Structures are given as C-alpha cells and as structure tokens.
C-alpha cells in the first residue's frame, strides 16, 4: 500500500550542492505523494535554486545541537519514553555507543527523540537521505515510533561509514536505494537480505533543454579568444581541484585557455593561492556559488568541462557528480577521472575523456587534446548528450521510487539490483 504522506529526513535543507535531492522531492510531489521535510541543519547557502521554490512541502528543523534547545529535547525524551519502541531504540543506541562513543552519537539520539515526539500524525513512512548520520537519526526514530523507513545512500555516506554501521542500517531499513553501481556493490555485500536497489539520479531535462547553438571552433591558437574550460563543484578535497590546477599549469605556454570555477567550499582560499604560485591566476575566474539558471548559462558559454575527482584518505569520494550529467545535457564535453560512478556513464573516446585519479600528466594531456581539437569536443559532447537524454531522465528515477514506496517492505525486484533492468 502506497503511503500518502512521507516524512523525508535530510541532513541540511535547502542546499545548492544537492539539486538531485531537491529534484527528487519535487518529482515525488508531482507523482502524488505528500511530503513533510525534516532537516537536521538549517541552511547556510545565500542562494536558492528555482526548484526549491517549487516544492510545496513544509520544512521542519530539528535542534542542530541539543544544548541550543534543551527544553525541546527534554520534553521530547519525556514524551517518547512512554512509547513501546523506546526501550528497543535505547538498546540499539547503547550498543552503538560502545562502538562509537562520541558527542555526535548522543546528538543523533536526541534528534531522533524530537523527530519521534513531533511526528506528523498523518505520516506513515520515513525516508532518509544519506546512510551515515541522518540514517542514525532515522533508525532510532523508527524504533521509537515503530515507523517503517527507507534510505537513499549516495557517496560519502557509503564510503566513510564503518561496515558494522552500514550492516545495522541495511538490516533495519525496509529498503535502500543507491545511485551508482559501485555504491550498490558495496552495500549489497553487507546486506543480509536483497533489499538494496540501484537507481541512477535523473535530470529534469525541461530545465536543461537541448542547446541548439554551435560552439565556436576555438583551438587554443588565439590569445584573444581562448578555449573556455569550466568546472562546477564545491572546493573540497575529493573534487581534486589542486590536481586540476597542477594540470592546467603544465599546458604549453603558448596555448590559449581560460578556466572558470563555480562553487563555494572551504578550500577556495588555498586554491587561489596555489593558482598564484603556479603562475596561472590571471587565466582563472572564481565565480563562487551560483543558482541553476546561472550555471546553465555557464555550461552553454564554455567549451570543456573538467573535474578531477579523487578518493581521499578517509575513503570519501563522489558517486556520479550531478554536474557531469548537467554539463553533458548541454553537449559540453567532459574530462574527468575513472573513479566510482563516473566510469559508469562515460567511456573514454566514446563520450568523454577519463584519466586515472591523481595523474597530473594524463590530465594535462587530456586537457591539451580537448583544447586543440574542436571536432573531438563536438563529437564527444554530442554522444554524451544522447546518452543522458536517453538514460538519465529523472522521470525514470521517480518511477523507481514510486514502485519502491508502493511495495513498502516487499522486495521490489527479484534478486534486487537495477530497477531499470
């Protein structure tokens, strides 16, 4: 039976970097679901995407830190202590605490108590985005209120979580959905039953219509009209921007190119200093965070999209960055690395150029080739756009979720796996 009202638990909302979540929320509303959004953190971005304003669901905020709203937390604990599932939730919490004794663990239980105490009476299901800390809150709240729940796992949350933590959550959730084959394989190895499903994030192609104009055949020979290289992403370690800057600095001195970065992030100051030290700062424009309409214009005004994703020391990595799908929808040719879900969409020489992560020389060679060969850019961009428009329409991913919610706790696909097979 399809739940009419779903509570969706989010780590933070709204976030500019999580357009794929916002698009999913809007898609579920359009599919007939009533949503109540609950966020563990208040927004910090100064801008919003248009999609955020189209979502009708009310947004509620849990105490981000328990000491900020002590009476709300105490009132919630007093209320849920009488619920039949509280003892089971407390037992799970103390078991987790022996393996992860941290303030963060206490905070998650307190947030779960508030969620369970303030649970909307009309809601019948809890869906959680991210299988790390949000799923801890979701699991405890589910136990307290005896609420069925499910979880969407993405990238960092899969690869930086302990195996025991993932196993417990996979066992407790009715089902789990993830957005790359690499993530699916990791979770499926740990799952005790076939309740993990693969469904790639789709793109609302109405927001990213086909770009009819022909890009100029720039080839790096005219300093007055350089080849325009673009990257969109937060300036964080896993995006590999330090590697990308090193590769740009290795390009031949006489080659005409410019680089534009869109996005915020803690490493921006360090990257700007690195660009100065490398002697390429005058070729770089740092735009900061922009909304989706501004980013679409940037895709259309650029010649190449580059993203040097990596796996960090703690295991953090991207899945399939949404910006690669967006850029491809505009026939903008892609240079990236072979990690995670990136290689599930892009094949070198077929619809992009992929290099090994951390390989500055290979990345520089790919950049030089794309700069010098406008025909290559056109061919790869066209093929990538065809793949995205065929296989990455968000209506498919919403259909996957609708089937999962409709089936509830049932195994939706025999043997689980890719919902699109």
Phi, psi and omega in degrees: 000130183285125177292135182281324179236128181240130170274126179250118180265127184235151177290317177208147181202137351278158179228133179296329184278357184238052179296330180296326177288315180300318179296323177295317179300315179296320179297321178293320176299316180293337178277358175107003179274143171263128184246148168236120182265134177234124183246140178279344180222152176276157184293147176240344180288143180276342181246167175227150172278154177305326182299328180297326181281346179271343179284127185270343187300137174291153181243130177241146182243127174283162174297119182294320173231134188298327182289345179284333179224063187298322182292324178296319180292314180297319178298319179294316179298319179298319182291315185280344179300336180273352182285147184296337182268359186295318182298319179295320178295317179297321178297317178296320180298312182292328175294317177295324183296328178293337181259344181212078181276102185207158175298326180300321180296318176297319181298319181296322179290321177296319177295322178297321179297319178294317179299315181292322181290327184255020183301128179298131187298332184274352185276143183235002185206147175242126174241133187243134172262121180091131187267004176269247187297319178301323179289335173296313176299314181298318181295314179296317180296322178298317179295316181300310186266000184051053183254130175294144183215160179219169185214142170258122178254143189238279186216277181307319183298329178284312193275346178253003179269149176289151182300319181297323181293315178297317180301314181298318182288320177297324179288327185278326183287147176295319175203159178231138176238141179222165197248006174219154176296323179299315178294320178300314181298319179297313182289322182295329176296329185265343185285140179274346179216163185280070182239021176254133185231146179255124176213113181292142174298136176260173180241139173284099186289346173292330177278342181233066182293161179305136179267111187280332187291148174273131177286144179299147182279054179298144181224018177080009183263348185245106180300336179280346181219071185289157172293132187263115180257134183236146167218140178235125180166157177293143178280081178230164189305316188291345180280345174070030183292332176296322177293318180298318178296319178299319180292319178299321181292339180276351181295150180305141186302327184273000182278131184267114179212159171224155182231132177239131176247133176242126178143157174267205177128151185291340186265006183302313182300316179295323179292321177297320177294321178298317179299320177298314181295329180278351179077025181240008186300326184289346179265000189245138173242126179256108187273339187075191183286134178232163178272175189298324179295319179292324180292320177302316178298322179295319176304315185288335181267005184249167181250331184216144173245132183230137177209119187258058185302148181218169170259124183276173184300329180271007178093354182296143179197164172283161169269261169239099185305130183300329182296332177292323178290318179299311181299319179296328179297341178256018179057030177271118186292146190252136164240125179206196183248171191270011188277156171048225187283352181300316180287353176279337178258320187253137174237128182302134181077345180265307180217022178172180173236119178247142177232167177293142177299141178076358182271091184298319182296316180294323179293318178297320179295319179295319178298314181298319180296315179297322180295317187280341189239085179299329179294322176297316179302316182296317182294312182294319180296319180296315181293321178295318179297319179300319180294315181297315183290337178276319193244353187235033172285130187294343177299330178291315180292325176293322176299321176301311181295321180299319178294321179295312179296323181293326181277346179064240183273359183287156173282113191289319182239127179308125182078359181061203178103210187284120182293347182264000180285000000 
